[in-house]
């Protein structure tokens, strides 16, 4: 329990009405979770406005209401606090409530369209391997050392972020590596955090259903760097033309990484096979277990962060060379001479990167079959582009369901088909059932062939009409490969 006046430290206030020394039991922005002694923060969301639930929160026992617009009615014994930005206030309040944990642990946030999960996962594995107690906040999972806490969003809500950081500090963690999605940045889910540094991986077409325009999407990413303190570092991909845009106006000290441009952390790809990558980094030849040029960027980003956090480059490279990537990111399953690759690629750029990587390591006459879909109730403009990339870079393509959510699967598939010409359609199948699509890809393959199953990666469910059904691409393809080859 903390007094309200202490929890509101650094929150921009418009007005206050009532007892500022009231004891606050917890901070809540969902009225369904309010109980006696709660401080309810009315946040305007994309679907729901918390201001509509102020009366409900009071009825359930909230003793403090934080809002942008004061309610018309007054509530006896309830303190009203007005702020210009409830979402930002929520993050700062949560930080104060949990004792400002980000001031006691080095938090590094990674943003970008692709590579966030792999980068933070590699950083977590690296720092654990180097003997540090380390936390992780990612799309795949949240971790406190080796303790796994299931993830529901790329970046948790503002209260959960601070609660998790508090747990990490209490567990003795010295570092935390977290993904910062564009949604989370705009929605102030990372408000109240003191960051030791931030990383920009790249930016490509994604989330325009939310941000509206590509410029707004870029601004969302840039906001992370605009708000860095001057004692933090910014590390950006110099090969992405928006890399330097990110650090314009940033108070942080910035450095760069690249494969093509001049940069502070630079590498050259020596070899790239289905077994791994060999990179030349500052004249040192290092072999890594990860595959593809996109992972060369991820590895450089990780190296840069570690060095900027004070680690020795040689020790970092030694540890990195033994580490595997994140689950569902270019996961390779080889059974009976057929290779299946399960990858989270769900944007045009990510799909193209994965397929170009596969084509770059083909030995000769292998057939590449791509199984791909697009998520429902998400950016529709990328659907035909994704299909076009798949048919351009593959020998055969099977269009199938991803997470249709509340859309009809065939409507999504018709949107994808719009990107495919008559000639390309000859090498394309459309199979709505994802399990049948994967089975068909396996049945069409022979020894030496490669199957890419794209879009879901680490996810172990398929979301249909609001219900999540168990579905794991790796499990399904392993089952059918084993049946086909008898291994």
N, C-alpha and C positions, 0 to 999 in steps of 0.2 A: 504494500500500500504506500502510495506517495501522495503528497499534497498537490492539488491542481496547479498552484502557482509555480511549483517546481517542474511539472510536466510541460508547462507552457513556455519554458525558457527558450528564447530564440524564435518563437512563433510570432509571426506578424499579426498583431491584433487590431481590429477595427473598434470593438467595444466589448465591455464585460458587464454582466449584470448578476450580482449574487455573491456568494461566499467563495473566494478564491483559495481558501485554505481547506476546502472540503477534501476528504480522503478519497482517492480513486483506486478502486479494486482492479480494474482492467480497462483497456482501451478497445472499443468495438466500433466497426463501421457497418456491420450487418445487424439489423435490428432483431433478427431471430436469435442472436447470440447474447443479447443484453440480459443482464441480471442486476440484482440490487447492488448499487455502488459503482456501476459501470459509467465510463465517460463515452457517450455516443458521438461519433464524428460523422456528420451528414456529408457524404461525398457524392458528387454528380458523376455517375457512371455512363457507359455507352448505352446501356439498356434501362437502368433504373436510377432515379434521383433519390439519394438518401434523405433529402429534405421532406419527402413525402411520408417518411416513417418516423418523424420526430415524436409525434404523439404516441405512437406504438412503443417507442423506446422509453418514454417517460412512464407509460403504464406498466412496463416490465421492470421498472426500478432504476432507470438511469438517473443519476444525480447531477450529471453535467451534460450539456449539449453544446457541441462545437459545430458552427455552421457558417455559411456565407450570407444567407438571408435569414434574419430573425423571424421566428414564427409569429403569427398575428396574436396568438393567445400567450398568456404568461402561465407559468407552472409553479405552484407553491413549492418552495424548498429545492428548486432546481436552478443551478447556475447556468446562465447562457453566455457563451463566448462567441463573438463574431470575428471572422477572419476573412481575408480576401481570397484565400485558396485553401479549401478544406483538405484536399488531397495532399498538398505539401505539408500542411499542419499535422496531418496524421502521421507522416513519416518522422517529423521532428519530435512529436509527442511520444511516439513509440521508442525512439532512440533515448529520450530522457527517461522514460518509464523503465527501460531495461538497463539504465546506467551507462548509456553511450558506449556500447561495446566496441564499435568500430574505431574508437580512440585507443583501444587496448590490444588491437590485432591489426595486422597489415592486410587490408582488403584491396584486391585488384579486380576491376570489372572489365569484362571483354564484350565488345559489341561489334556488330557487322552482320551482313546477311548470312554468310556461310562461315563455318569454322569455329563458332563460339564454343560449342560443346566439346569438340576435340581439343581445343586450346586449353580450356579450364580443366578438363580431365587429365590431360598430359601434365599440366602444372601441378595438380593435386598429386598425381602419381610420382612426379619428379621430386617434390619437396618431402613427401613421405619417404621416398627412397634415400634422400639425403639426411634423414633423421629428424625432420621437423614434425611436430604435431600440427595437422593441417585440416581445414574445412573446405567443403565444396558445395556450391549452389549451382545446379545445372538442370537442363531439360530432362536428362536421363534419371538423375538421382541427386539427393542432397546427402552429404556425408560429414560426419564429425569423426575424424580419423578413419577407422574402418567401419564405424556404425552407419548403416544406411537408413536414411529417412526418405520415403517415397516422395517424388516430385509430382506436382499437379500442373505447374506452369513453368515456362522458361525462367521467369523471375517470380518468386513468391510475392504475396501482398506485403505492404510496408510493415505491418505489425509482425508478420511471420518472419520477415528478413531480420528484424531486430531481435526477435525471440531466438532464432537460430544462431545468430551471432553471439548472443548472451550465453547460449549453451556451449558454443565453441570456446569462448573465453574461459568459462568455468571448467571446461575439459582440458585447458592448458594449451589450446591452439595458438600458434604464433602468426599463422597466415590463413587467409580465406580467399579462394578464387571463385568468382561468380560470373555468370552470364548476365548481361544487361540487354534485354530485348528493347526494340524501339517502343513497343507498347508500354513497357515498364518505365522507361525514361519519361515519356510523355505523361503517363498517369502518376508520376511522382512516387512510384513504389520504392525508389532508392533515395528519396528525400531523407535527410537526417544522417546519411552515411558520410563518414570521413574516409575518402579513398586514398590509398597510397599510390595508386596508378590506374591507368585505363589503357586498353588496347583497341585499336580499330583494325579489323581483319580485311574487310572489303564491303562494297555495297552494290547490289544488283536488284533487279525487279522483284519486289515482294511486298506483301501487306498493303497494297494500294487500296484494297477494300476498306482498310481502317484509316490510312493517312490521306487518302484522296489523290494526292499527286506525288510524283517522285521527289520533287523539291521538298515537300513536307516530310517525306521519309528521311531525306538527307538531314534536314533540320533536327529531326528527332534524335538521330545518332549524334549530331554535333553538340546537342545540348549537354550530353555527358561530359564532353571535353571543355565546354564553356564554363562549367561549374566546378571544375577541378581546382583545388587549392594550389597556391604557388609552390608548396613543398612536395607536390605530387609529380609523378612522371606521366607523360603521354607517349605511347609507342604506336606508330601508324605504318601501314603498308604503303610504301612509296610507289609501288607499281600500280596502285589503284589511283586514278586521277583525282578522286575525292579525298585521298589520304591527307594531303596538306590542307585541304579545306577544313578538315576536322579540328586542326590545331590553330586556325586563325582565331585570334582574340582569346585563346586559352592562356591562363596565367601559369600553367604547368610547364616544366621543362620537357621538351619533346625530343625523341629520337625516332629513327626509321629502320624498317627492314625491307628487303627486296631480293628478288632473283634477277631482275633485269636492270633496274636503275641503280645509281650510286646510293649507298645507304650505310648506316652505322652497323647494321647486322646484315651481311650479305652472304649468299650461298650460290653455288653452281651445281646443277644436277649432273652427276657423272654417269649414273646408271639408274634405271627405273624399271623394275620387273614385278611380277606378281609375288615375289618373295620379299621385296623391300626396296629401299632407296639408298643410294650412295651419294653423299653430298661432299663437296669441297667447301669447307668453311674456314676462311682465313688460312688457306694452305694446308689444312688438315683434312684428310679423307676419313669420313665417318659413315658407317653403315647403320641404317635405322630399319626397324621392323615395319614402319608405315609405308604406304604405297601412294605414288602420284604427286604431281607438281603441287596440287593444292595442299597436300600434307607437308611438302617442303616449306611452304609459307607458314603453316601452323607450327612446325618445328622451329623455324626462325623466330616467330613471335614468342614462343615459350623460352627460347634461349635469351632473347632480349629482355623479357621480364625478369628472369632469374638473375641476369647480370645487373640489371638496374636495381634489383633488391639486394645486391651486394655479394652474390655468389661468384665463385671462380669459374671462368668459362670452361676450362678443361674438365673440371669435376662435373659440371652440368652436362657437357657432351657425352662423357662416359656413362652417366646415369641415364640420359635420354636414349642412348643407343639400345638399351635393354628393355625399353618400355613399349607396351602395346597401346593402341588407340582406344577410343571410346566405343562402347557397345553400339552396334548398328551403324557405324561409320566405316564403310568399306570392309565389312566383316566377310572374310573369305572362307567358304566351306567347300572342300574338295573331297568327293566320294566317287570312287570308280572311274577316275580320270576326268570327270565333269566338275567344273568349278562354278559354284554359285556365289555371287557377291550380293550381300544385303546392305543397302545403304539408305540413309534418311533423305537423300536428295529429293526435295519437294519444291524446288524453284528451278526455273529454266537454267540459270547459271550453274547450279549445283549438279543438275542432271548432265549438262554438257561437260562439265569438268570430269565427272565420274566416267562417262562414256569415252571421252578423249583419252583418259588415263588407261582404260581397258584396251582401246585400240592401239595405244602407244606401246603396250607390252605384249601384244599378240605375237605369237611366233610365226604364224603363217595363215593356214586355211581354217582356223577355228571359226565356228559360227557364233555370233553374239546375238542372243535373244534378250530383249528387254521387256520386263513386265512392269507396267507403270499405270498409275491413275492420278487423280487430283482430288483434294479434299473438298467436301461440300461446305457451303456457307462461308466460303473464303474467296479470295481474289479470282474472279472468273477470267480476267484478261490473260492470265498466264496459261490457261488450259490448251488452246491451240498451239501456242509456242512450245509447250512441253512435248506435245505429240509430234510436232515437226522436228524437234531435236532428236527425239527417240528414233523416228524413222530414218533420219539423215545419218545417224551415227551407229545404227544397228542393222544386222542382217534380217532379223525378224522382230516384230513388235506385237505384244499382246496388251491391249488397253483393258483395264479392269478397275474395280472399285478400290478406293483408298479408304478414307473415313467419310462416307456420304453425309453423315450427320442428318440434317432434316431435309436434304435435297433427294430427289429421285436419282439413283445411280445412272440410269440411262440418259438423263438430261445432262449430267456431267460428261459422260462419254461422248455424247453428240457434240458438246462444246469442244472436246478434244479432237474429234474426227474432222472438225472444220479446218484444222490446221494441216490436214493431210491431202495431198493431191491424188488424182486417180491412179497414177503409176505407183506411187508409194503405198496406196491402199492394198495393192496386191500382196504385199508382204506383211500386212497388218491383220490381226484377229481382234475381235472385241468379245470378251468373255466377262460378263458382269460379276460372276462369283469369283472372288479372289483366290480361293483354294483351288478351284478348277483351272483358273488361269495359270497358277504356279505348276499344277500337275501337268498341264498341256505343254508348258515350256520345257519341263523335264522330259516328257515323252518325245519331244521333237529333237532332243539333244543327243549327241553321241560323244564318245571319248574325245577329250581335248576341247570340247565346246565350253562356252562361258555363258552363264545366265545372270543377268542383272535384275534384281528385284528392288525396285526403287520406291521411295516415298514414305515408308513407315519406319524403317530402321529398327531402333530399340523398342518401339511400341509393342506391347503384348496384348493389344486389343484392337477391335474394329468398332467404331462408333456408328450406330445405325438408329435413326429415330430417337436419339437421346439415350440409348442403351449401349453400354460398352460390352461387347462379346469378346471372349478370349480369342486372340489370333496373333500368332508370332510367326513372321515370315521365315525366320531361321529354322524354327521347329518344323514348319510345313515343308519347306524345300528339302530339309534333311530326311524327313519321312519318305518323300517320293524318290529322292536320289537313292536311298537305301533299298527301297522296293525294286527300283529299276536295275540297279547294279548288283543286288544281292550281297552288299557289303555292310 
